[in-house]
Amino acid sequence: MSEIRIIDTTLRDAHQCLWATRMTTAMMLPVAEKLDRAGLEAIDLMSAIQFDVSVRYLKEDPWQRLRLMRQRVTQTRLQSAMRSKSLLSFDVQADDINDLWLQCLARNGVRRLRAIDALSDLDNIVDILVRAKELGMESVGSVVFCESPVHTDAFYAQKTKELIKRADIDVMMIKDPGGLLTPDRIRTLVPALLKVTGKVPLELHSHCMTGLAPLVYLEAVRLGVTQIQTSIAPLANGPAQPATQTIARNLRSMGYTVDIDDALIGEVSEHFSRVAKNEGLPVGVPMEYDQFHYQHQIPGGMLTNMKFQLQQAGLMHKLDAVLEETARVFTELGWPAMVTPFSQLVATQAVLNVVGGERYRTVPNEIKKYALGYYGKPLAPVQPDVLDRIISNGSSHIALKPVPLEPAVPAMRKKYPNLSDEERLLRHLYAGTQVDDMLAAGPMRTDYSFDKPIVHLLKELAKRPRAGRIYVEKGNMRLEMKSNC
């Protein structure tokens, strides 16, 4: 039987789903070389959310993360993703901004580029994929799986055929962010796509939201999928991807070759088990089947964040009502695939409808832009009565017809004349002082300590020469050290 290639998602989607994207660079670096030698097809590292969290919350330069990882990962391709033409925001960016972003990814070590468009508007990703190949990156096209009357096997086959023809992609991927695929559906979807892929390998990415993804993976491989995306336990299962260890063992028992180094995978697993324990972070466990998930279709990482935000706002008791309203809004808006940014837009509108007491009384700018085609043509028309409310209650400053964007790079370089393109792009995309705050946090930590914080602090202080007097105080407790020098 054929060899099955593994794309690792531990450093990107897995901790996005399980740890709210809070894995730091220091947590990654100790296992980077082990992952590089483990026989993986690629290592998925950065997408929009990883850039966003790095800047806003971790106060780490995401470009520096890429460079540090590339220094250690020399054999295996590092993967990044482009979310249509929006980069890190919901709004569409000018074409020259997207092109410069691709250039920066390439020169900072990315060798594999995946592009998605939640509306399957291929005009939004064809140029990106073509340009990625010109820059020497492997190009991965994708279709986003969703359950709706418009997301049929024939629809996906047509989009796949068109994408291969227009972009000459190297790999075609089925992206199932909501973990919605079932063994029954994969039995019709994969054959439909293989009829049009020709020599282009077919890859599968799913989540364990319903507990079915491991079975779906095995069935997909049996049908002809040759590349799968998995994460290393304990950063697997739950809302994340199936576990690399389990999937590899099962595929081998079926007669397939999975040429990864189990010992190295085990060492990576042990490292993140210790990190999880040290930081008090959750580990992935298999989830029970939940039929309700097929109604709201919210992806794993987003559902985790939604629960956290509702809890912080004292609204956790409204979770079921929000999920039910999400399913209703999803239908009314014409079934946009529930992946970033549309999963966030649909869920945000659902929260506003539930909390506000009147549906569509408050309409975010992004919802109005979606309805008017700013992000691409909706797959199905927005329900007329809902469209009327969106237009009436949405911002009057949003034109009813999108205006083509002018080139933006010349103005950006003029505004920030003495900076690198990487920093210019971050400042272009982040308002206020967010980039300044990131830089003010100081050099990025590159070493990870399993010591308790107080022990780590004392060890660091002990390294400092000529420390005359050091004290640590908390409440009524005070620990003081004085030098005799």
Sequence and secondary structure as in RCSB ss.txt:
>XXXX:A:sequence
MSEIRIIDTTLRDAHQCLWATRMTTAMMLPVAEKLDRAGLEAIDLMSAIQFDVSVRYLKEDPWQRLRLMRQRVTQ
TRLQSAMRSKSLLSFDVQADDINDLWLQCLARNGVRRLRAIDALSDLDNIVDILVRAKELGMESVGSVVFCESPV
HTDAFYAQKTKELIKRADIDVMMIKDPGGLLTPDRIRTLVPALLKVTGKVPLELHSHCMTGLAPLVYLEAVRLGV
TQIQTSIAPLANGPAQPATQTIARNLRSMGYTVDIDDALIGEVSEHFSRVAKNEGLPVGVPMEYDQFHYQHQIPG
GMLTNMKFQLQQAGLMHKLDAVLEETARVFTELGWPAMVTPFSQLVATQAVLNVVGGERYRTVPNEIKKYALGYY
GKPLAPVQPDVLDRIISNGSSHIALKPVPLEPAVPAMRKKYPNLSDEERLLRHLYAGTQVDDMLAAGPMRTDYSF
DKPIVHLLKELAKRPRAGRIYVEKGNMRLEMKSNC
>XXXX:A:secstr
  B EEEE IIIIIHHHHSTT   HHHHHHHHHHHHTTT SEEEEE HHHHHHIIIII   HHHHHHHHHHH  S
SEEEEEEETT TTSSS   HHHHHHHHHHHHHTTEEEEEEE TT  GGGTHHHHHHHHHTT EEEEEEE   SSS
  HHHHHHHHHHHHHHH  SEEEEE TT    HHHHHHHHHHHHHHHTTS EEEE   TTS HHHHHHHHHHHT 
 EEEEB TTS STTS  BHHHHHHHHHHTT B    HHHHHHHHHHHHHHHHHHT          TTHHHH   H
HHHHHHHHHHHHTT GGGHHHHHHHHHHHHHHTT   SSTTHHHHHHHHHHHHHHHSSTTSS  HHHHHHHTTTT
S  SS   HHHHHHHHHHS TTS SS       HHHHHHHSTTS HHHHHHHHHS TTHHHHHHHT S       
S HHHHHHHHHHTSTT  EEEEEETTEEEEEE   
